[in-house]
Amino acid sequence: MTPEEKFTFDLEGYLVVKNVLDAAAVDELNGLADEIFPRNYDENNYCRAAPVSRWGARFRDLIDPAALVPYMLELLGPKFRIDHDYCIFMQKGAHRGGLHGGPQGGVYPEADHWYRYHDGTMRNGLTVVTYCLSPARRGDGGFGCIPGTHKSNFVHHIPAAVRNFSRPAHYVCQPEVEAGDVIIFTEALVHGTMPWTAAYERRALLYKYSPGHSAWDQNYYELDDYPGATERQKRIMAPPAVGGRPDSVQDGD
């Protein structure tokens, strides 16, 4: 991570990394999704499926792309692991939930939502990498957050009308992204899925990571489901552990 990226993540709790996927990769992933994902939209024009990492080699390889591994090491440490993954597809008018998350403590006393910085080291609990397979321009909706709330002491004071997006608030942000960009954020950040207003479909793939010692999801990855996985991917998919856990990235990977 660059010094500016570290500053931005520490300040706001999220980061937009531009052009992680080129146009050809976006087209390929979208084409594969069209073949694999039936898109059974609910009454809210919202559709979600998991795990997308089992949709084939191209989706499996999104676990540890070279462009993003340095971010995982910086944010989660040398023994980071993937916890779970899924996709969100939305059509115009879709809505789902509201703002949630926030730092551990207070209203989230036992959550794995935390952010720490000490003596040059930045660490997070559950952390999300969102691959944007479609753009989200100003006012389109999709990922939204309240920047800086990963360090806030007053998240329980956010009004319900703001949390459910029925009242706009100047402190709620919807980052603009293009297809191929990636949004990385800590679950300690108050965030949510804003109503989708664009005429085109929103397509997002969410890969969620934890420090090597912890887990959010109760279901662990089964390596038999990932034929062809690299040794590094196998280490990243391993169940949580402290003692004897190898570094996720090793010389020769």
N, C-alpha and C positions, 0 to 999 in steps of 0.2 A: 504494500500500500504506500502511496505517496504521502508526504507530510500533510498535504492539503486534504487528502481523503481521510486520514486519521483525525484531523481537526474537525472535518465535517461530520464524521460518524459520531465522534465524541459529543459534538454540539447538538446534533439533531436526532441521532439514533437510527438513521438510515442513510443509504447511499445509492445513487443511480450510477451504474457502470455502463458506459455507452458501448454499443457495437460489439458485444460479446459474441453474438451470432451474426454471421454475414447473411446477405439476402438469400443465398443458395441454401444455407442451413435452415433458415426460417421457412422457406418454401418446402424443403424436404420434410421437416417436422410437421408442418401443417398438412401436407399431403398424407403422411402416415397417420396422423390423427383422424383425417377424414375416412381412412380405411378401417381404422381400429375402433374408434370411439363412436357409439351409436347416438350420442347426444339426446338422451331422453330428458328433455327439459321439464322442470316442474311447473306448477301454476304461476311461479314468479319469474319464468323465463331464465331459470338458473340451473346449471348442471355441473356436477362434480363427480370425479371418479378417482379411485386409488387402487393400487399404486401405478403411476404412469411409468416408473422405471422398469416395469416388466413388459412394456410395449415393444421391446426389441432393442438391438444394440445401440441405436442412435439415442434412445431415451436413457438407457443404462449409462451411457458415457457422459450424460449430463451430471452424474454423481460427482465427477472429479475432473472437469475440464481444466487444462493447464492455465487458462486465463484467470480462473477463480480460486484455485488451490491456495495461492498466497493470501487471499482474504480470509479463508477459513483458518489458516495457520495463525494469522494475526489476531483474529477475533475470538477463536475458540481454543487455540493451543495446539501443540504437536500431536495430540492423540484424539483429535476431533472425529466424530462419527456421524453418519447419516441416521436420523431417527425415523422419519417417514416422509412420504411424498404423495402428491395428488395434483389434479388439475382443476381449474375453474374456467368454465365457459359460460358466457352471458350474452343474451340477446337484448335488444333495445327494450327498456322498461324493467329490466331485471333488478331485483333488490334481494339482499340477503343479510340479515343480522344488522349489527351496528358496530360502533367503536368498542373495542375490548382490549384485553392485555393491560400492560402496565407493570411497574416494578414490583418485585416480590416484597411482601410486607403489607400491612394495612388490609386492604380488601383482597389481597392475594397472598395470604401468609405462608402457603405451602406450595406455591407455583414455582416452576423452573424459569421464571421470568426475572432475569437480573442482569445488571451491567456493573462492571467494576473496572477501575483503573488504579494501578498502584506502581510506583517506581518504574515507569516506562513500559508496563505491561497492561494491555487492554484485554479484558475477558468478558464473555457473555454466556448466559444460559441458552435456551432454545433460540436459534437464529435461522432466518428464512432467506433462501435464495429464490427469487421469482423471475423466471424466464418469460419475457413478454413476447408472445408470438403475434401480437397485434399492437398497433399504437394506442395510446391513450392521451388525447390532447386536452387542452384546457376545457374543463367542464364535462368531459366524457364520463367521468366516474372511474370505477375500479378501485385500485388500491388508494386508500386515504389514511392519513395519520395526523397526530398532533406532535409536531417536532419538539424534541426536548423532553417529552414526558417520561423517557426512560430514566430520568434523574429527578422527576417531580415528586414532591411530598404531598400533593393535593389532588391526585387523580380522582379520588372519590367525590370531589366537588364538581366534576364535569356534569352539567345538567343532562337529564335524560333526553330532552328534546334535541340536544346537540349530539348525544351518543347515537340516536336513531335517525339522524340526518333530517329530522323534520324542521329544525331551525338552523340556518347557516351560522357559522361563527368564524371570525377572521383568523382564528388560530388553527383551524382545520385545513390541512394541505392535501391537494391531490397532485402528486408529481407528474409532470408530463414526460412521456416516454415514447420511443419509436420501437417498431418491431425489431427484435434483436438485442434490445437493451435488457439489463438485469437490475432488479431492485433487491438490495440486501438490507435486511432490517432485523433488529433484535426484538424478540417478543416482549421485552420490557417496555417497548414503545407502545403507547396507546394507538391502535390502528384498527382498520376494518375495511369492509368492501362497500364502497359508495354505490348508490344506484347508477346503473349503466344507461346513458342517454344517447350514445352514438348509434348511427344506423347500421354500422358493421358489428360483427361479433367480437366480443372480448375473448381472448384466449391467453391463459396464463398457466404455467407449470410451476408448482411450488415444491421445492426440495428443502427439507428442514433438518438442521444439524444441531447436535448437542456436544458438549464436552465429553470426552471419552468415558467419564465415570457416571454419566447420568442418562436417563431416558424419560421421554414424555409419553410416547406410545407404548402400549402394553405388548404389542406384537413386534417381534424382531424379524430381520431379513433372513430368508432361507436361501443359502447359496445355491441350492439345487434349482432355484427359480431363475438363476442368472448364468446360464452356460456361456462360457467365453469371457467371464469377468476377469479382469486383471488382478494380480496379487494386491495391488494397492486398493482396488475397489473392494476386494474381500476384507482387507483390514478396516476400511472405512465402514463397511456394513456389519462388522462384528458387534455382538451384544455389548452393553456397557460393562466396564470393569475398571478397577484401579490397579491392583497388583498384577504385574507382568504384562500389562497391555503394551504392545509395540507401538512405536510412532506410526502415524498414518502414512506419512511420506518418508521414504527411505532412499538412500543412495542407489542409483540404478533404475529407479522408477521411470 
